[in-house]
Amino acid sequence: MPQMQSTTLYSAGAIVTVAIRFTNQRGTEFRPAIVVSAVGFNQNSADVVLIPVSSKVENLRYGDTPINGWQQAGLLRPSKAKAVIQTVDKRMIRKHLGSLNPDDLDGLQQSMKTILGI
């Protein structure tokens, strides 16, 4: 399927559906993900930096972040942001679902600092 050039400007905290690579690199699946790259990066790059979202909230791993405002963010089930950072071409984004509330975005940014040791 041909991809269209994305003209949508995503900001940090936007929740989108996109093809996410499995961590073993053996495939992809469409799932929600959270944009974590800054607007300046997103304006000047064909890519966005994302964190995948999972509805398997019973098993929080180190660096995972619960999304408390999951319904307001456009998610269908209780969810968490996984401790996995990926970069994807903006043209792979299928749909904008919503955005994290400020508290959830702050929690995610704090988790990213922990994951990256910064």
Protein Blocks (a to p, Z undefined) as FASTA:
>chain_A
ZZdddfbdcdehiacddddddfklpaccddddddfbdfklmmmpcbdcdddddfblmlcc
ehiacdfklmmnopabdcdddfbdcdddfklpmbdfbdcdfklmmmmmmmmmmmnoZZ
